[in-house]
């Protein structure tokens, strides 16, 4: 296997000219997304370049303390992005979501780094930052779907919820079917993806490693580890976020303090 083929900045700029295709589609169908597309591409480019420069610095310094600090920042931003994605009040739900993420990712990262991969140092930037990024990145959409489903159900099925309360049920009992449904819906996409991996899709990490010159079987082993870790991370973080969100957003009387769209 060869080494990774570098891409010059000129080649990259030339390739990005293909963006005129979605811009033409936007104009032809009057989608009015031109500004959104431009902002998204510019932000993506600037953010990735800045992150690339910072990661080069992190990799060169390779300080476990700085790596853990960066990981903490990633979790804080991730929790904020989840709540912002469903437009829920941060003051009520930030702690439940943050707790779900940190409880889910901490043991997984320790297992991956201290038991399975054993890099030196243990919290090496080369492994800590990419692994944490994949786990958190793949958990964001699942948590957003779960919270949105939960609080939408509270609004759409209020009579069912209040009916359980009227029959003497506790708020947690009345909310249980909504939590169950939200959890199922958040896990459905990753389960569908896992069942078609290798047949319909080749995951990004595996493809990247193969393009980088890694032996395909080694890349497959890494991909299996990551997919299992992502599934566990998503399951644990969503479950904890939902349970704690119900506790923090429902008063002992059963009154729901927050609603979708009110941040």
N, C-alpha and C positions, 0 to 999 in steps of 0.2 A: 504494500500500500504506500502511495506517495504522500507528500506533505500537502497542506492546504494551499490552493492556488490563490494568490493575493489578487485583490481588485483595486485598481488605481482609482483615485478620486475622480479623474476625468471619465473613466468607464462608468463609475457609479452615477455621475451626473447625466451621462448619455442614456443610461438605462432608465433613469427616473423620468425621462421624457415620455415613457409609455403612459404616464398619468394623464396625458391629454385624452386618452380613450374614455375613462370615467367622466372627465370634464365635458367631453362631447355628448356623452349619454345624458349628463345632467342638463346640458343646454337643449338637446333635442327633445327631451321629455318634460322640460320646464320644472325640474325638481327643486330648483332654488337651493341647491346644496353647494354651490360654487364656493361661497365663503367658508362653509364648514369644512369642505374638502381641503381647501388651501390652508386653513388654520391647523387642521389635523396633521397634514403632511409636514408643515413647517415645525410644529411642536414636536412631532415624532422625531424628525431629523435632528433638531437642536438638542432635545433631551437625550437621544441616544449618543450623540457625539460627546456631550458633557459627561454622561455616564461612562462612556468608553475611556475618556481621559481620567476620570476618577478611579475607575477600575484598574487602569494601568498603574496609578499611584498606589492603590490598595495592594495590588499583586506584588509590586516592588517592595513596599514596606512590610507587608504580610504580618501585621500586628494583630494577634488574637483579640486584644482589647478593642481596637478600632473596628475589626470585623464584627464583633458582637454589638458594638454601638451602631454600626450601619444596619445590622439585622434588626435591631430594635426600632430604628427609624422606618425600615420597610414595613414592619408590623403596624406601627402607628399610622402610617399613611394608608396601608391596606384597610385597616378598620374604618378610617375616615371615608375612603372611597366606597366601601360597601354601603355605609349609611347614606352617603350622598347619592348613590345609585338608585335608592328607593325613596329618597326625599323624606327621611324620617328624622325626628328630633335627636340630635347628637347627645344632648345632655341626658337623655333617658337611656339610649341604646348603645352609646359608645363603649361603655365598660363591658356590657355583655358580649358585644362583638369582639372587642379586643381580647377579652378573657378566652373566648372560644378559639381565637387564632393562636394565642400564645400557649394555651394548654395542648392544642393539637400539634403545633410545630416543634415544641421543645423536646419531647421524648423522641420524635422521629429524627430530628437532626442529631441528637446524641447517638441514636442507634446507627444512623448512616455514617457518621464521622468517627465515632469512638469504637464501634464494633465491626462494621462492615468494611469501610474504605481505609480507615486508619492513616490519614495523611499526616505529614509532619511539617509544622505543628498541627495538632488536632483540628483547630479552627482555622485552617489554611484558607486564605481568600479565594484561591482557585476552586475550592470545593464548596465552601460555606455560602458564598454569595450566589452562585448559579443555582445550587440546590434549593436554597431558601426562596429564591426568586420564582423557581418553577412551582414549588409547593404553594406559595402565597398567590401567585398569579392565577393558578388553576382553581383556587378556592374562592376568588372574588365573585365570579359569576354565580357559582352555586349558592353562596350566602345571600347574594342579592335576590336571586329567584326565590329562595326560602323565605326571607323576610317579607318580600312583596306578596307572596302567596299567603303568608300567615295573616298579615294585616288587611289584605283585600278580603280574605274569608271572614274576618271579624265584621267588616262592613256589609258584605253581601249576604252573610248568613247570621245576621245579628239575632233574628228570631230563634234560630236553633240554639245559639249560645245562651240567650236569655231564658229559653225554655228549660234547659238543664239547670240553670240557677234557680228558676221558679220551683223546680221539683226537689230542691234541697241540695243540689250538687255544688261542689266547690268550684271556684274559678278555674283551677288547674284541670279539673275533670271536664268542665265545659269546653276548655280550650284544646284538650287532648286531640280530638279528631282533626282540628286545624293544624296542629303541630305535626301530626302523622302525615297529613296530605302534603304539607310544605316540605317535609323531609323527603318523601317519595319523589316529588317533582324535582327537587334539587339534585337528586342522585340519578335520575333517569338519563340525562345526557351522557354522563361519564360511563354509565353501565353500557349504553348503546355504543359508545366509542370503543370501550374495551372489547366488546364482542366482535367488532369489525377490524380491530387493529391487526395489521399484517396481511389482511385480505383486501380491504378497501383502502386503508390508509397506512402510511409509514410515518410514525410520530416524528416531530421536529428534532428532538434530541438525538434520536438514532440516525436520522438523515444527516444532521450536522456532524456527528462523529464520523460517519462513513465518508462524507465529503472532506473531513479533516484528516483522513488517512487511517482511521481506526479499523481494525479487523471487524467484519460484520457480526461475528458471533459475540465479540466483546461488547459491541454497540448494543446488541440485543439484550445482553445481561443487564447493562446499565438501564436500558429502556424498561425492562421488566421491573427493576427495582424502583424506578421513578414512578411508573404507572401505579404500582401497588401503594407507594408512599403517598401519591396524590389522592388516591381513593380513600385511604385511611385519614389523611389530613382533612379532606372535604367532609367525610362522614362525622368525624369528631367535632370539627369546628362548627359545622352547621347545627349539629345536635345541641351542643353547649350554647351556641348563640340563640337558638330558638327557645330553649328551656329558660335561660336567664332573661331573655327579652320578655317572655310571658310574665315572669315574676316581677320584673321592674316596670312593666307597662300596665299591669292590672292591679287595681286596689283590692284590699280584702273584701270589699263589698261587691266586687265583680265589675266595677266601672273601668272601662278602657280609657287610658289617659291620652293615647296618641292615635293618629290617623294618617293614612297614606297622603302624601302631598303636603303635610304640615311639618315643616322643619324649623 
